[in-house]
Amino acid sequence: MTRRVAVLLVAGFAFASPFSPHVEGQETIAIVGATVIDGNGDAPLADATVVIEGARIAAVGPRGSTAVPDGARIIDGAGKFLTPGFVDTNVHTSLYGAGFGKHRKENAVFYWERGAEIALEAAQMHLKHGVTHVRDSYGQLPQLIEVRDAIAEGREIGPRMQVAGNIVGWGGAFSVTFSLIADSDLSLWEEQFSDHLAQGAGEDLMDMYPEELRVAINDYLDKGVDFVKYGGSSHWSYPTMIGFSPEAQRVIVEETHKRGLAAETHATNPESLRLAVEAGIDLIQHPEVLAGRPYSEELLTQIRERGVICSMLVNTITGAAWEQHLEDVAAAEARLASEGKAAEWGRLRRPVEREKTSFELRRERNALGEGNAMRRQNAKSLIEAGCIVTLGTDNFPAADIQFLREPKPIWQEPGIGTLMAIEGLVELGMTPSEAIVAGTRNGAFAARALDDFGTIEAGKFADLVLLDANPLENIRNIRRQSMVMKEGKVIDVDALPTRPVMFVR
């Protein structure tokens, strides 16, 4: 199977969708004259008409043969380009407190009682940039459900959301499994916050017999999650430990599938990932992270032939992030070369030659960015192997500026980071058309909702982005947005976020 066919050949695997949009009093709209890039990877349709009735697309075709209903509101698309709304399959809109500096904890404590506001704001920042559907794969489940439902019921503006809550088998933000923090080092608040994130699906599940685990997973599914993500390995890349036995992983996947939901994993070394694939997972989060190891042909073949979706963390290994990586590597090389010069001991000390410890060698490899370089190569390997690729940016709100000494990298900001990831797929070897498919149709496939969105076709939600320039000529033109529409409603992106907390309008 060629890479191009594998990227595009997903329509046969569509699932029935649970989404019921809020459509009260919506008008009929016709976008006339735009070039339609439908998300299927087909040739663009120039001078097209797209008719939207309520939340859904009623007709798509050439302007000359596609009737515009009487009384429809006309949007002039002449000279513009229409794509489906973008989909991000791995975001974090809520607070989770730990990792990458104390500012995360400070922010979580300060905003603890405003968790739903933070999640809504981050979700709206995605919509502001044309991301009309997100899958939140780790965060505060009660607050995420509150925001998800408020958007679905039309009480709030935002992208459609699917939420997973905890990463099953990990103990919450300040646990050993998530942050390498020992229990003895935790404050009472850190323990309470971690329990709130774990929602009863934490580290205890790794110690259960399979039949106990079956009950525990169903208890967690009853809380209202839209999919399950479990820790097939530890969070950190070193040391990378396997989280669940093969039988336990099968239990998690089986019980999730019985509910008609997707099961996915964070598994970041070769064996943990192989076990997860053989357990029947639907999706791998950041599959290019493989403990600094290259993919074997056998593992690539397993992923491709089983149709496992690869939700790539592209935005951190391409574009501005990769430029920063190269600068950091050059600085590290200069520093290590300087440190390696013979010291001027004079008559005070005799020089001693010794072998470097494994710890020193590992620190050097980390300083030289070898892990990032291998991630980039693995991402290219997955694309070239013909695996189904979509975007999973890990974008998160992080901390308010008052808690930061340095700004957060823009490539991990909600919304804009997703656009940068689509651009990054082209940098890794996709054509612009393939990258748009990955960021639209394949995202809907990952959401098990390809019947409802992801492409510009009659019957699907009118999730649309109108661009001022052709993204097939330059993929960066996906940033040049003149209109965002979600479920037939034109979004006032300048009014987002509606209630600013950490971001600005």
C-alpha positions in Angstrom: 0.0 0.0 0.0 1.4 3.4 -1.0 1.7 6.2 1.5 -0.8 8.3 -0.4 -3.4 5.5 -0.5 -2.9 4.7 3.2 -3.4 8.4 4.2 -6.6 8.7 2.1 -8.2 5.2 2.4 -10.1 5.7 5.6 -13.7 6.3 4.5 -14.6 2.7 4.7 -14.0 2.7 8.5 -16.4 5.4 9.5 -18.4 5.0 12.7 -21.8 6.3 13.7 -21.5 9.5 15.6 -23.2 10.6 18.8 -23.1 14.3 18.0 -26.3 16.3 17.9 -25.6 19.9 17.3 -27.7 22.8 18.7 -29.3 24.3 15.6 -32.1 26.5 17.0 -33.1 29.2 14.4 -30.1 28.8 12.1 -30.2 30.5 8.6 -29.5 29.0 5.2 -26.1 30.1 3.9 -24.4 29.7 0.5 -20.6 30.2 0.0 -20.2 31.1 -3.6 -17.1 31.2 -5.8 -14.5 29.6 -3.5 -12.2 26.8 -4.5 -13.2 23.8 -2.4 -10.4 21.6 -0.9 -12.7 18.9 0.4 -10.4 17.1 2.8 -10.6 13.8 0.9 -7.4 14.6 -1.0 -9.3 15.0 -4.3 -8.4 17.7 -6.8 -9.7 21.1 -5.7 -13.1 22.2 -7.1 -12.8 25.8 -8.4 -15.6 28.3 -8.5 -17.8 26.1 -6.3 -21.0 26.7 -4.4 -21.5 25.2 -0.9 -25.0 25.4 0.5 -25.5 25.1 4.3 -28.9 24.5 5.8 -28.9 24.6 9.6 -25.8 22.8 11.0 -25.1 20.7 7.9 -24.0 21.0 4.3 -26.9 20.6 1.9 -25.0 20.7 -1.4 -21.5 21.1 -2.9 -20.8 21.5 -6.6 -19.9 23.8 -9.4 -21.5 27.2 -9.2 -23.2 26.8 -12.6 -25.1 23.7 -11.5 -25.6 24.1 -7.8 -28.8 26.0 -6.9 -28.8 28.6 -4.1 -32.1 28.5 -2.1 -34.2 31.7 -2.1 -33.4 33.9 0.8 -30.1 32.3 1.6 -27.4 34.5 3.0 -24.6 34.7 0.4 -20.9 34.7 1.4 -18.6 35.7 -1.4 -15.8 33.2 -1.8 -14.3 34.5 -5.0 -10.5 34.2 -4.9 -10.7 32.3 -1.6 -10.2 28.6 -0.6 -12.4 26.5 1.5 -11.2 23.7 3.7 -12.9 21.6 6.4 -12.5 22.7 10.0 -9.3 21.3 11.5 -9.2 18.6 14.1 -6.6 18.1 16.9 -6.7 14.6 18.4 -4.6 15.3 21.5 -5.0 18.5 23.5 -5.1 19.4 27.1 -7.5 22.3 27.8 -7.7 22.0 31.6 -5.2 22.6 34.3 -3.0 19.6 35.4 -0.5 21.3 37.6 2.8 19.4 37.4 5.8 19.0 35.2 8.1 21.5 33.4 8.6 23.9 36.3 6.9 25.0 39.5 4.9 27.6 37.7 2.4 24.9 36.6 1.6 24.1 40.3 1.4 27.8 41.2 -1.0 28.4 38.4 -3.2 25.4 39.3 -3.4 26.5 42.9 -4.3 30.1 41.9 -6.9 29.1 39.4 -8.2 25.9 41.1 -11.7 27.1 41.5 -11.8 28.4 37.9 -11.0 25.1 36.2 -14.0 25.1 33.9 -13.3 28.7 32.8 -9.7 27.8 32.0 -10.8 24.7 30.0 -13.4 26.8 28.1 -10.9 29.5 27.3 -8.3 27.1 25.9 -11.0 25.3 23.8 -12.1 28.7 22.4 -8.5 29.5 21.5 -8.6 26.4 19.3 -11.8 27.5 17.6 -10.3 31.0 17.1 -7.7 29.4 14.8 -10.1 27.2 12.8 -9.9 24.0 15.0 -13.5 22.9 15.1 -13.1 19.6 17.0 -10.7 18.6 19.7 -10.0 15.4 21.7 -8.8 16.2 25.2 -6.7 13.2 26.3 -5.8 14.2 29.8 -7.2 16.6 32.3 -9.8 17.3 35.0 -12.8 15.1 33.9 -15.6 16.9 35.8 -14.6 20.3 34.5 -14.0 18.9 31.0 -17.4 17.3 30.9 -19.0 20.6 32.1 -17.4 22.5 29.3 -18.0 19.8 26.7 -21.7 19.7 27.5 -22.1 23.4 27.7 -20.7 23.7 24.1 -22.7 20.8 22.8 -25.9 22.3 24.2 -25.2 25.8 22.8 -24.7 27.5 26.1 -21.1 28.3 25.3 -19.1 28.8 22.1 -16.3 26.4 21.4 -15.1 23.5 19.3 -16.8 20.1 19.7 -15.0 18.2 22.5 -14.3 14.6 23.3 -12.7 14.0 26.7 -10.9 11.2 28.3 -10.1 12.6 31.8 -7.2 10.6 33.4 -4.6 8.5 31.6 -5.7 5.2 33.1 -3.1 3.7 35.3 -1.4 6.9 36.2 -1.9 8.5 39.5 -2.6 12.1 38.6 -0.4 15.2 38.1 1.9 14.8 41.2 2.3 11.1 41.2 5.4 8.9 40.5 3.8 7.7 37.3 3.2 11.2 35.9 5.9 13.4 37.4 8.4 11.1 39.1 7.4 12.7 42.5 7.5 10.4 45.5 4.4 10.2 47.7 6.5 11.3 50.7 7.2 14.6 49.0 3.6 15.6 48.4 1.6 18.3 50.1 -2.1 17.6 51.0 -3.2 19.8 48.1 -1.0 17.9 45.7 -2.5 14.7 46.9 -6.1 16.0 46.5 -5.4 17.5 43.1 -3.9 14.2 41.9 -6.9 12.3 43.2 -9.2 14.7 41.4 -7.4 14.1 38.1 -7.1 10.3 38.6 -10.9 9.9 39.3 -10.4 6.5 40.7 -8.5 5.2 37.7 -4.9 5.7 38.9 -2.0 3.5 39.8 -4.0 1.0 41.8 -5.3 -0.4 38.5 -1.9 -1.6 37.5 -1.9 -4.0 40.5 -5.3 -5.6 39.8 -6.2 -9.0 38.6 -7.8 -8.9 35.1 -11.3 -9.4 36.4 -10.9 -6.7 39.0 -9.6 -4.4 36.3 -12.6 -5.2 34.1 -14.9 -3.8 36.9 -12.7 -0.8 37.5 -12.6 0.2 33.8 -16.4 0.0 33.6 -16.7 2.2 36.7 -14.5 4.7 34.9 -16.4 4.5 31.7 -19.6 5.2 33.6 -18.2 8.6 34.5 -19.0 9.8 30.9 -15.7 9.7 29.1 -15.7 9.8 25.3 -12.7 7.6 24.8 -10.0 5.9 27.0 -6.3 6.6 27.0 -4.2 4.3 29.2 -0.6 4.3 30.2 1.0 1.5 28.2 4.3 2.7 29.6 5.5 5.2 32.1 5.1 8.9 31.3 8.8 9.7 31.0 11.1 8.4 28.3 13.8 7.2 30.8 13.5 4.8 32.4 10.6 3.6 30.2 8.6 0.9 32.0 5.7 -1.2 30.7 2.5 -0.2 32.5 0.1 -3.1 32.0 0.5 -6.8 31.2 -0.7 -8.0 27.8 -3.9 -9.5 29.3 -4.6 -6.4 31.3 -4.3 -4.2 28.2 -6.7 -6.5 26.3 -9.2 -6.1 29.2 -9.0 -2.3 28.9 -9.4 -2.3 25.1 -12.2 -4.9 25.2 -14.3 -3.1 27.8 -13.8 0.2 26.0 -14.8 -1.2 22.7 -18.0 -2.8 24.2 -19.2 0.8 24.8 -18.5 1.7 21.2 -15.6 4.0 22.2 -12.0 4.2 21.1 -9.1 3.0 23.1 -5.6 4.5 22.8 -2.3 4.5 24.6 0.7 6.4 25.7 3.4 3.8 25.1 6.9 5.1 24.4 9.3 2.3 24.0 9.2 -0.5 21.4 7.9 -3.4 23.6 5.2 -1.4 25.4 4.0 -0.1 22.0 4.0 -3.6 20.5 1.9 -5.0 23.3 -0.6 -2.1 23.0 -0.9 -2.7 19.2 -1.5 -6.4 19.8 -4.1 -5.6 22.5 -6.2 -3.9 19.7 -5.8 -0.2 20.4 -7.2 2.2 17.9 -4.8 5.1 18.2 -1.2 5.8 19.5 -0.5 9.2 21.0 2.9 10.7 19.9 4.0 7.4 18.3 7.2 9.0 17.1 8.4 9.0 20.8 10.1 5.6 21.1 12.7 5.9 23.9 15.2 7.2 21.4 15.0 4.1 19.3 14.3 3.8 15.6 11.2 1.9 14.4 11.7 -1.7 13.3 10.1 -2.8 10.0 8.1 -5.3 11.9 6.5 -2.7 14.2 5.8 -0.3 11.4 4.1 -3.1 9.5 2.0 -4.1 12.5 0.8 -0.5 12.9 0.0 0.0 9.2 -1.7 -3.4 8.7 -3.8 -3.1 11.8 -4.9 0.4 10.8 -3.8 2.0 14.1 -4.0 5.8 13.9 -0.8 7.7 14.6 -1.6 11.0 16.4 1.7 12.8 15.9 3.3 15.4 18.1 4.6 17.2 15.0 4.6 20.8 16.3 7.6 20.1 18.6 9.9 18.6 16.0 9.3 20.9 13.0 9.1 24.6 12.2 10.1 27.1 14.9 10.6 24.2 17.4 13.1 22.5 15.1 14.9 25.7 14.5 15.2 26.2 18.3 16.4 22.6 18.6 19.2 23.2 16.0 20.3 26.3 17.9 20.4 24.4 21.2 22.4 21.6 19.7 25.0 24.0 18.3 25.3 25.6 21.7 25.7 22.2 23.4 28.3 21.1 20.9 30.4 24.2 21.6 30.0 23.7 25.3 31.0 20.1 25.2 34.0 20.8 23.0 35.2 23.4 25.4 34.7 21.1 28.4 36.7 18.4 26.6 39.9 20.5 26.3 42.7 19.5 28.6 42.8 21.5 31.7 45.8 23.6 32.6 46.8 21.7 35.7 50.3 23.2 35.9 52.2 21.5 38.8 49.1 21.3 41.1 47.3 18.1 39.8 48.1 15.3 37.5 45.6 14.7 34.7 43.6 11.4 35.0 41.9 9.7 32.1 38.7 7.9 32.9 35.7 6.5 31.1 32.5 8.5 31.2 29.7 7.0 33.2 26.5 5.9 31.5 24.8 8.8 33.2 27.3 11.3 31.8 26.9 9.9 28.3 23.1 10.0 28.6 23.2 13.7 29.6 25.4 14.4 26.6 23.0 12.7 24.3 20.2 14.7 25.8 22.1 17.9 25.5 22.8 17.1 21.8 19.1 16.6 21.1 19.5 13.0 19.9 16.0 12.1 21.2 14.4 14.9 19.2 16.4 13.9 16.1 15.2 10.3 16.4 11.6 11.5 17.0 11.8 13.4 13.7 13.2 10.4 11.9 10.5 8.1 13.4 7.8 10.5 12.3 9.1 10.4 8.7 9.3 6.6 8.9 5.6 6.3 9.9 4.6 8.6 7.1 6.7 6.8 4.5 5.4 3.4 5.8 1.8 4.5 4.9 0.4 4.6 8.4 -2.7 6.7 9.1 -1.5 10.0 10.4 -3.3 12.8 12.2 -2.3 15.6 14.6 -1.9 15.4 18.3 -0.2 18.5 19.5 -0.3 18.1 23.3 -1.2 21.9 23.3 -2.2 23.2 26.7 -2.9 26.5 28.4 0.0 26.0 30.9 0.4 29.0 33.2 -0.7 32.7 33.3 2.0 35.1 32.3 2.3 36.3 35.9 3.8 32.9 36.8 6.2 32.7 33.9 9.8 33.9 33.7 9.8 33.1 29.9 6.9 32.9 27.5 5.6 29.4 26.6 6.7 28.3 23.1 4.1 29.4 20.6 4.1 25.9 19.0 2.3 24.6 22.1 -0.3 27.3 22.3 -3.9 26.2 21.7 -5.0 26.7 18.1 -1.9 28.2 16.5 0.1 25.1 17.5 -2.3 22.9 15.6 -1.8 25.0 12.4 1.9 24.8 12.9 1.6 21.0 13.2 -0.2 20.8 9.9 2.6 22.9 8.4 5.1 20.5 10.0 3.7 17.5 8.2 4.7 19.1 4.9 8.2 19.6 6.4 8.3 15.9 7.2 7.5 14.8 3.6 3.7 15.1 3.1 2.2 17.1 0.2 0.0 20.0 1.4 -3.0 18.1 0.3 -2.0 15.1 2.4 -1.3 17.3 5.4 -4.8 18.8 5.1 -6.3 15.3 5.0 -4.3 14.4 8.1 -5.6 17.5 9.9 -9.3 17.1 8.9 -10.5 13.8 7.6 -8.1 11.6 9.5 -8.9 13.6 12.7 -12.6 12.8 12.2 -11.8 9.2 11.7 -9.9 9.2 15.0 -13.0 10.7 16.6 -15.1 7.9 15.2 -17.2 10.6 13.5 -16.3 10.6 9.8 -19.9 10.3 8.9 -20.5 13.7 10.6 -17.4 15.9 9.8 -13.9 16.0 8.5 -14.7 16.6 4.8 -16.8 19.0 2.8 -19.6 16.8 1.6 -23.4 17.0 1.6 -24.9 15.7 4.8 -21.8 16.5 7.0 -21.5 19.3 9.6 -20.7 22.7 8.1 -17.3 22.9 9.8 -15.4 25.2 7.4 -12.5 27.5 7.2 -12.3 30.1 4.4 -8.7 31.1 3.5 -7.5 34.1 1.6 -4.7 32.2 -0.2 -4.1 28.7 -1.6 -2.7 26.3 1.0 -1.9 23.8 -1.7 0.7 26.2 -3.0 2.0 27.2 0.4 0.7 25.3 3.5 1.4 28.3 5.7 -1.7 29.9 4.0 -3.8 27.9 6.4 -3.1 30.8 8.8 -4.7 33.3 6.5 -8.3 32.7 7.6 -11.1 35.1 6.7 -13.9 33.0 8.1 -14.4 30.1 10.6 -17.7 28.3 10.6 -18.7 25.5 13.0 -21.9 23.6 12.5 -23.3 26.2 10.1 -22.6 29.2 12.4 -20.0 31.8 11.4 -17.8 32.3 14.4 -16.8 35.8 15.6 -13.2 34.9 16.2 -12.3 38.4 17.3 -14.7 37.9 20.3 -12.8 34.8 21.5 -12.1 34.0 24.2 -15.5 35.2 25.4 -14.3 35.6 29.0 -10.5 36.1 28.9 -8.5 34.6 31.8 -5.0 33.9 30.6 -5.3 34.8 26.9 -6.3 38.0 25.1 -8.9 38.7 22.4 
